[in-house]
């Protein structure tokens, strides 16, 4: 029997929240089939005004699954998806899972080098990607297992009036076309054409088992080297069920805003998968734009919105300026970075709802803790373990030893949402997953008498920029190849819309020469995702080092913050 003596957080749960959940023995895609049966005429996806009902979505998923099967995709095969949010992304995701294949999500803005590593590592044989990404995938396909590239024209999924407007010979239409479309390499197949000629998957095609792998989600872990976190259908179903009981959302009556990217674990689970689990309408935004969010709010008001601090701040400020009514949004879930008090206050004043902070990582599918959805939540805290989840706080140097109550220690998590390991990396899996299924998070926390967990510091030196993890070593490695750069340290400092901004501290080979941030950004944009490109540059005469010669990023950061960076 579970008691509050061994799980003190249970006493702080919102009324009606269960201590344990029952995880259905079913694949994640079963929620789509059920939603189509129970709510066939309900809008499943709203993509910039183009509506798709659950019945229509399931039919298109079955057709897409048939197309992929015709291209040779079988159960257990990996299929890469590199798409912005949209109707095509939703269809592709569910189609891969319907086949029993494994989704491998990628950021569509990744450089060719970043895509090459992940495609080679996963062994994906088919890539479904945005037209603007297709050329980069085709560039590296020879060094991967990819045999088929499907290029998606996301403008094909717009309402017909919007598609017609894109053909007009006016500057605004040309700019929009340039943002949405791209040249398609000769070796790529057009996604919509392939689907139009496909037959639906055979009705008797078996569904995957709950223990089968559903998703390889790449994460940098502790080293910054991307690794594929292996998530099963059971992991993802469990986290969706946990989210449903935690938020109290009602089946068949919610509208969820998908402004977080689906290629990120946060957006994939809390927007795409969760919306289907509760039979909600998912409003998909290809990029985050406060104006687009407010236009959608006027057309189809949200009831639930996951996001990160800068999103909520920008939407709230824009709503204040325009007088847009946000009072339909009952609950918003924030993750990836702390929410500034003024942002939370403004959001809750405008919506009349709650802005709740949560905590997790890719390895927890991704949510492990959250503040209760009541006025009693603790702003600034990570919150309480989700139902059926357990935590320990241990000595980081000896994770077998629990620290005393109230002391700082590393957070360990165990629950049905915890991943099974890293793809083809048994040694790193053994470092992260301890005996008994305990996951090392790498974060130092404290827990009070009520079971509320608060983050103290990050063990890792990763930077959280716009909700994305930036690994200093990767940025440094690229900058060291820049002509004229002798040494470099990359750190994150507070400031800007991104939450943290990336700062490069550079030592020049010739101290008499100069270097500006524009040149650094141009160099980095060749190989790095946009969010990893430094926003500031500091020139130093030398970098602080330890006795064994290791660069002390902590000291670099302190000097940058103090304004006395030159050493």
Secondary structure, DSSP 8 states (H G I E B T S, - for coil): ---TTT-GGGGGS-TT--S-----SS-TTHHHHHHHHH-TTSEEEEETTEEEEHHHHHHHHHHHHHHHHHTT--TT-EEEEE--SSHHHHHHHHHHHHHT-EEEE--TT--HHHHHHHHHHHT-SEEEEEHHHHHHHHHHGGGSS--EEEEE-GGGGS-HHHHHHHTSSSHHHHHHHHHH-----TTEEEHHHHHHT-----TT-----TTSEEEEEEE-TTTSS-EEEEEEHHHHHHHHHHHHHHHT--TT--EEEE-S-TTSHHHIIIIIIHHHHTT-EEEE-SS--HHHHHHHHHHS--SEEEE-HHHHHHHHHHHHHHT---TT--EEEE-SS---HHHHHHHHHHHSSEEEEEEEEGGGTEEEEE--SSTT--TTS-BEE-TT-EEEEEETTEEEEE--TT--EEEEEESTTS--EETT-HHHHHHHEETTTEEEEEEEEEE-TT--EEEEEESS--EEETTEEE-HHHHHHHHTTSTTEEEEEEEEEE-STTBEEEEEEEEESSTTS---HHHHHHHHTTTS-GGGS-SEEEE-SS--B-TTS-B-HHHHHHHHHHT----
